[in-house]
Amino acid sequence: MVPTPSATLMEALKEAVGGRHARMEALPYIAALTGGRLPVVSYVGQLRAMAVIHSTLEHELALLGPGPVGAFLLDRPSRLVHLRRDLSGFDPMPVPDLEAAQAPTRELAALIRRRRLERPADLLGFLYVLEGTTLGNAVHLPDVLAAFGPQTGGTAHYYAGYGDATAGNWRAFSRAMNDFPLEPDGRGRIIQVALDCFDHLERIYAALFPVRDAAPLFTAGMLNPEAGDHPVPQDPEVLRAAVAAGDRCREAFPYFEERFGERGRRFAQSDAAWLATLAALPATELLDQVEWLGRVLGNRGIPRVTLERQLEGLQAGLAGLPPDRTGDCRGLAEAAEHLKRERFRHIPEPVWAELVRAFRLATGDELQERLAGTGELIVSAVCDQAAGIAGAVTSLRPWLMDPERFSPAWIRAAGAAFQAAQEALERGRPGIAP
């Protein structure tokens, strides 16, 4: 249908996608949901697919920086937060993925990335469709709560949208869309993007129900929709052991929760699952992969001592399972030992322990254990930087010394700990073997 020439952008979009919207509502997925017959694997599959799509869009919008398009991200609450909360309710299961839904989800994510590179304003078409789901979801919220509320404590954040603020947010979004300055062909491009988005979503929902997959599929996306496509164990017991190791490591360093929240928890789990798949590799290849992950984490404010602990916990967890399910996982412990030796090569173990102890004393046992392990993170970051991870200190220090977050006493203690670790490093350098 060709939109009326005098229509506003929002009116033109509504007119153009009317047929697509009707097709979506007629899908077997929606009929099963309203009829109380939708299996949990389909519902969770929808949440995961939408988490991938929303995280991709938010990431691409953030890359735009200041400007009218990027402002859309700042002016609206994150739907990804809602999706993360809902997905956390299904963590104990775990619910496998449906393979048929993976390809159309990845294709829509790729389309979002491509459109951002070609013309950023095209992202408004995706925003229109995804914001519009807040209205449609409200209609089906009672169906979701009736079917899956008992498993999630009676919550459905994604379908609840913005609650009582949903209508007001939509009106504000509509005004902003209609006022957006467009190039001559901008309206047509945005409408086409919205149509393409609906077509991809239709393929995703058609793949989610009826369920056609013969065997369960465990993917990185089931643990963390933002993790991309990397291997994870297909044995549910091995997968559970890996996730538990990731959770234990995160709990040992409360900094993770304070800084990265739910997103950090999901990355800890998906990283641990990927590490479990490395156990079968030859020692050299395993170590290469661990070194790579250590560099990535170290440059993002996650010192490698946390990876070391995760490897130790993972090896211990897998060792408790029958060998025919895990194989020989001693290489994980050997990789952890390699990281530990490198730490102590830069700052000897007795000096390391004293630096950590001094920080604990200066911070009231690291704020009465609220930020336990922070001293280890500080000293590890200094060692990581000496090992060639350029951003190890600069990705950690500003957060730990933020006056909006911490008291002057904490900031003084953190600054002194970084300086003392650096001085210990300098003192030890002449004796380091080449």
Secondary structure, DSSP 4 states (H G I P E B T S, - for coil): -PPPTTS-HHHHHHHHHHHHHHHHHTSHHHHHHHTT---HHHHHHHHHHHHHHHHHHHHHHHHH-SSTTHHHHHTS--HHHHHHHHHHTTTTSPPPBPGGGHHHHHHHHHHHHHHHHH-GGGHHHHHHHHHHHHHHHHHHHHHHHHHHGGGTTT--HHHHTTGGGHHHHHHHHHHHHHH----TTHHHHHHHHHHHHHHHHHHHHHHHSS---SS-B--HHHH-TTS-S----SSHHHHHHHHHHHHHHHHH-THHHHHHHHHHHHHHHHHHHHHHHGGGS-HHHHHHHHHHHHHHHHTTT--HHHHHHHHHHHHHHHHTS-HHHH---HHHHHHHHHHHHHHHHHS-HHHHHHHHHHHHHHTHHHHHTTTTTHHHHHHHHHHHHHTT-TTTTTTTHHHHT-TTTS-HHHHHHHHHHHHHHHHHHHHHGGG---
